[in-house]
């Protein structure tokens, strides 16, 4: 897999999440694609998801949206520094986010940071139990300042590391798919050693 180059002001082509790393236990692969670009002071992400069942029960910022249908973006701003940020979104635009060096040491994002991230959700804003949807999409804007311990005001010209995910821990058919492959015995997204380099124009 080649290094991802994130253009300024120009969306990438659609990128598919193809890796089913734990196929023996979790073989289901929904159709998930994303595109990404930046506007200097903001990172832009769009996700499009087709899956057999979609759920969005979490209705407040900071709740465990990974239990719903969930798309995620993990960012390590400085590849020489172990700290990274996990951004997690459910279909109605609820966000969970923290700064970490691993799964078990989260520094949860302050409320003002969560509030600075904007999400436009095609599935609306009302929570719902698992149901069939043709497709759901998210249009996400993340300010550079949301990397709240990194002191970054602009993405331009930076080299970072990232990975992108789709999960649904609490769905009738749980699934765990990734952009960059992860070589672990069981599902674990909090493994920055498997993040891949991304270069911001």
C-alpha positions as CSV (number, residue, x, y, z in Angstrom):
1,X,0.0,0.0,0.0
2,X,1.4,3.4,-1.1
3,X,1.7,6.4,1.2
4,X,-1.5,8.4,1.1
5,X,-1.2,11.9,-0.2
6,X,-3.9,14.3,1.2
7,X,-4.5,17.2,-1.2
8,X,-5.3,20.7,-0.2
9,X,-8.7,21.8,-1.4
10,X,-9.3,18.8,-3.6
11,X,-11.1,15.6,-2.4
12,X,-9.3,12.3,-3.0
13,X,-11.0,9.6,-5.0
14,X,-13.1,7.2,-3.1
15,X,-11.0,4.8,-1.0
16,X,-12.4,1.4,0.0
17,X,-11.9,-0.2,3.4
18,X,-11.0,-3.7,2.3
19,X,-9.1,-5.4,5.1
20,X,-11.0,-8.1,7.0
21,X,-8.2,-8.9,9.4
22,X,-10.1,-11.3,11.7
23,X,-12.1,-13.2,9.0
24,X,-12.4,-16.5,10.9
25,X,-14.4,-14.9,13.7
26,X,-15.8,-11.8,11.9
27,X,-16.1,-12.5,8.2
28,X,-18.8,-9.9,7.3
29,X,-17.5,-7.0,5.3
30,X,-19.9,-4.1,4.7
31,X,-19.3,-1.7,1.8
32,X,-17.4,1.2,3.2
33,X,-15.6,3.9,1.4
34,X,-14.2,7.3,2.3
35,X,-12.5,10.3,0.7
36,X,-10.2,12.8,2.4
37,X,-8.7,16.2,1.8
38,X,-7.7,19.3,3.9
39,X,-8.2,23.0,3.8
40,X,-5.1,24.0,5.8
41,X,-6.7,24.6,9.2
42,X,-9.2,21.7,8.8
43,X,-9.3,18.1,7.8
44,X,-12.3,17.0,5.7
45,X,-13.6,13.4,5.6
46,X,-16.6,11.9,3.9
47,X,-17.8,8.3,4.6
48,X,-20.3,6.3,2.7
49,X,-21.6,3.0,4.2
50,X,-23.8,0.2,3.0
51,X,-24.4,-2.6,5.5
52,X,-27.1,-5.1,6.3
53,X,-28.1,-3.5,9.6
54,X,-27.5,0.1,10.9
55,X,-27.8,1.2,14.5
56,X,-27.5,4.6,16.1
57,X,-28.5,4.6,19.8
58,X,-25.8,6.8,21.2
59,X,-27.2,10.4,21.3
60,X,-24.7,12.5,23.2
61,X,-21.1,13.5,22.5
62,X,-18.5,11.3,24.1
63,X,-20.6,8.1,24.4
64,X,-19.4,4.7,23.2
65,X,-20.4,5.1,19.6
66,X,-18.3,2.0,18.7
67,X,-21.3,0.0,20.0
68,X,-23.4,1.5,17.1
69,X,-22.6,1.4,13.5
70,X,-19.4,3.3,13.6
71,X,-16.7,4.8,11.3
72,X,-13.3,5.8,12.8
73,X,-10.2,7.8,11.9
74,X,-7.1,7.5,14.0
75,X,-4.3,10.2,13.6
76,X,-0.8,10.2,14.9
77,X,0.4,13.8,14.3
78,X,4.1,13.1,14.9
79,X,5.4,9.6,13.9
80,X,8.2,10.0,16.4
81,X,5.7,10.6,19.3
82,X,3.5,7.7,20.5
83,X,0.5,9.9,21.1
84,X,-2.4,9.5,18.7
85,X,-6.1,10.6,18.4
86,X,-9.1,8.4,17.8
87,X,-12.1,10.0,16.2
88,X,-15.2,7.8,16.2
89,X,-18.6,8.6,14.6
90,X,-22.0,7.0,14.5
91,X,-24.6,7.4,11.7
92,X,-26.3,10.4,13.5
93,X,-23.1,12.3,13.9
94,X,-22.3,11.6,17.5
95,X,-18.6,11.7,18.3
96,X,-16.2,10.0,20.7
97,X,-12.6,11.1,20.8
98,X,-9.5,10.9,23.0
99,X,-5.7,11.4,22.9
100,X,-3.9,8.2,23.7
101,X,-0.7,6.1,23.5
102,X,-2.8,2.9,23.6
103,X,-6.2,1.5,24.3
104,X,-6.0,1.8,28.1
105,X,-4.8,5.4,28.7
106,X,-7.3,7.7,27.1
107,X,-7.3,11.4,27.7
108,X,-10.9,12.3,26.7
109,X,-11.3,15.3,24.5
110,X,-12.7,18.4,26.3
111,X,-16.3,19.4,25.5
112,X,-15.2,22.4,23.5
113,X,-13.0,20.2,21.3
114,X,-15.8,17.8,20.6
115,X,-18.1,20.8,19.8
116,X,-15.6,22.2,17.3
117,X,-16.0,19.1,15.0
118,X,-18.9,19.3,12.6
119,X,-20.7,16.4,11.2
120,X,-23.4,16.3,8.5
121,X,-25.3,13.0,8.7
122,X,-27.6,11.7,6.0
123,X,-29.4,9.5,8.6
124,X,-30.6,12.6,10.6
125,X,-30.1,13.3,14.3
126,X,-32.7,11.0,16.0
127,X,-31.4,7.8,17.6
128,X,-32.7,4.5,16.2
129,X,-32.5,0.8,16.8
130,X,-30.9,-1.4,14.2
131,X,-32.7,-1.3,10.9
132,X,-31.9,-1.6,7.2
133,X,-30.8,1.5,5.4
134,X,-29.8,1.7,1.7
135,X,-26.8,3.8,2.5
136,X,-25.7,6.3,5.1
137,X,-23.1,9.0,4.8
138,X,-21.2,11.4,6.9
139,X,-19.5,14.7,6.0
140,X,-16.9,15.6,8.7
141,X,-14.8,18.7,9.3
142,X,-12.1,18.4,12.0
143,X,-10.1,21.5,12.9
144,X,-6.4,21.1,13.4
145,X,-6.9,22.4,16.9
146,X,-8.9,19.3,17.7
147,X,-5.5,17.5,18.0
148,X,-5.6,19.3,21.4
149,X,-2.2,18.3,22.7
150,X,-0.3,18.6,19.5
151,X,-0.2,22.4,19.1
152,X,-1.0,22.2,15.4
153,X,-2.8,25.0,13.6
154,X,-2.4,23.9,10.0
155,X,-2.2,20.5,8.3
156,X,-0.3,21.8,5.3
157,X,3.1,20.2,4.6
158,X,2.9,17.7,7.4
159,X,3.7,14.0,7.5
160,X,1.5,12.0,9.9
161,X,0.4,8.4,10.3
162,X,-3.3,7.3,10.1
163,X,-5.7,4.4,9.8
164,X,-9.4,4.2,9.1
165,X,-12.0,1.8,10.3
166,X,-15.5,0.6,10.4
167,X,-17.0,-1.4,13.2
168,X,-20.2,-2.4,14.9
169,X,-19.5,-4.1,18.2
170,X,-23.2,-4.1,19.3
171,X,-24.8,-5.0,16.0
172,X,-26.5,-8.3,15.2
173,X,-23.5,-9.1,13.0
174,X,-20.4,-7.5,14.5
175,X,-17.7,-6.6,12.1
176,X,-14.3,-5.0,12.1
177,X,-12.7,-3.8,8.9
178,X,-9.7,-1.5,8.2
179,X,-7.9,0.5,5.6
180,X,-4.4,-0.5,6.6
181,X,-4.0,-4.1,7.7
182,X,-3.6,-5.0,11.4
183,X,-1.8,-8.2,12.4
184,X,-3.2,-9.1,15.9
185,X,-4.9,-12.2,17.2
186,X,-8.2,-10.3,17.9
187,X,-9.8,-7.0,16.8
188,X,-7.7,-4.1,18.1
189,X,-7.7,-0.7,16.4
190,X,-5.5,0.9,19.0
191,X,-2.3,-0.3,17.5
192,X,-0.3,2.7,16.1
193,X,2.5,0.4,14.9
194,X,0.1,-0.5,12.0
195,X,-0.8,3.1,11.1
196,X,0.5,4.1,7.6
197,X,2.2,7.4,6.6
198,X,0.1,10.1,5.1
199,X,1.5,13.3,3.5
200,X,-0.4,16.5,3.6
201,X,0.1,18.8,0.6
